[in-house]
Amino acid sequence: MPQDNPSSIYQGKTSLISGAAGGIGLALAKEFGSLGMNIVIADIDEAALADAKKQLEALNVNVLACKLDVTDYAQWEHCVEQTITKFGKLHMVVNNAGVGGIPGKIEQTDHAIWRWVIDVNLMGVLYGTQAATPELKRHGEGGWIINVASMAGMMGVPYSSAYAATKAAVVSMTESWAVELKRHNIQVSALCPAFVQTRIHESTRNKQDKYKSEKPAAPFSAQEKERFKKSVGQAAALVESGITTELLAKRVVEALNSDQMYIFSHPNYRGVTGYRAAMIDKAFDDAQQSDLVKHLIDDEIASL
Ligand SMILES: NC(=O)c1ccc[n+]([C@@H]2O[C@H](COP(=O)([O-])OP(=O)(O)OC[C@H]3O[C@@H](n4cnc5c(N)ncnc54)[C@H](O)[C@@H]3O)[C@@H](O)[C@H]2O)c1
């Protein structure tokens, strides 16, 4: 979107935010609401959703609450329909709902947990974008798609591979859609925070029954159980040491106003992407020196 007057471009427009009953989603709802946007909060947790709606109403935000399980495309269509009925147009979708999964060794991770993480964190983002995009295009005013990824999408995370895999997919989907939708003046961004103070480490509170274990995970030894308990405690401590959701929400608006596709909130994590880029660069050096494939460079130069 053109950013001539950042403070007014949001006024009177409408944002639909998934996973907005708490955490980062609710903070974004408050921030965009304070900029004059109509807000649709959507979440699987009905009690938390009702409470979030009250909080937004107390801030004089025009708000609609929609019950949504992001893994169900029909529910996404229903929330988009409700949005249009109430506010007429949709300008922004924030694919924020996400779950942390359950950390563990690869051979001990339950397939049902992987499916849960993939369905919420990856398919939920696809469904939200598919359901919203026709409406984002329809009015010709442009808009925004904000996909909440993570620093975990920038490099693999040992013992949390399902989470990291879905977040890397969200970064990749964002890069693809940003190009596809540019000509419709729809800005697509991936928000990649490190730790933020939320309840992400308690995600199983909202795990749907359809992800009940089919095959018991490989048994844990007493020592492994102890290690697991310790790692869960460490994850909680890291999340609690994170930045506030309010600060993150302000950072999102700042980055949108300067048209950023990747939105980083933790500049101190730059080394993570730097290390990955250096490893990839080194691997290309290796390929360039390989007797098997180095001729491909000469062939390419010759064809110019
Ligand atoms: N907190 C962090 O440190 C951190 C860091 C990087 C990225 N993130 C990402 O931020 C996003 C928001 O998470 P958060 O940290 O605010 O956690 P949170 O647990 O506080 O909030 C997540 C929200 O998503 C909702 N939700 C869960 N499953 C859902 C489903 N199937 N359908 C609809 N709603 C569902 C929950 O009810 C909750 O309101 C997630 O995508 C998460 O991966 C969080």
The ligand as an ORCA input file, in Angstrom:
! r2SCAN-3c Opt
* xyz 0 1
  N       4.910    -15.789     21.876
  C       6.037    -15.962     21.185
  O       7.143    -15.988     21.748
  C       5.959    -16.101     19.683
  C       7.152    -15.983     18.945
  C       7.102    -16.105     17.564
  C       5.898    -16.322     16.936
  N       4.748    -16.459     17.683
  C       3.490    -16.699     16.958
  O       2.524    -15.731     17.337
  C       1.220    -16.225     17.035
  C       0.287    -15.917     18.190
  O       0.655    -16.705     19.317
  P       0.787    -16.099     20.788
  O       2.227    -16.085     21.110
  O      -0.003    -14.869     20.933
  O       0.164    -17.319     21.637
  P      -1.180    -17.437     22.472
  O      -1.286    -18.890     22.795
  O      -1.166    -16.458     23.577
  O      -2.313    -17.020     21.434
  C      -2.685    -17.863     20.365
  C      -4.163    -17.678     20.067
  O      -4.497    -18.562     18.994
  C      -5.706    -19.233     19.322
  N      -5.799    -20.501     18.607
  C      -5.133    -21.655     18.835
  N      -5.556    -22.612     17.999
  C      -6.495    -22.047     17.210
  C      -7.295    -22.531     16.140
  N      -7.237    -23.816     15.723
  N      -8.150    -21.678     15.543
  C      -8.256    -20.391     15.963
  N      -7.548    -19.887     16.978
  C      -6.660    -20.710     17.591
  C      -5.650    -19.394     20.823
  O      -6.946    -19.625     21.381
  C      -5.040    -18.065     21.257
  O      -6.023    -17.080     21.494
  C       1.404    -17.722     16.747
  O       1.347    -17.933     15.348
  C       2.802    -18.011     17.277
  O       3.398    -19.110     16.640
  C       4.758    -16.349     19.033
*
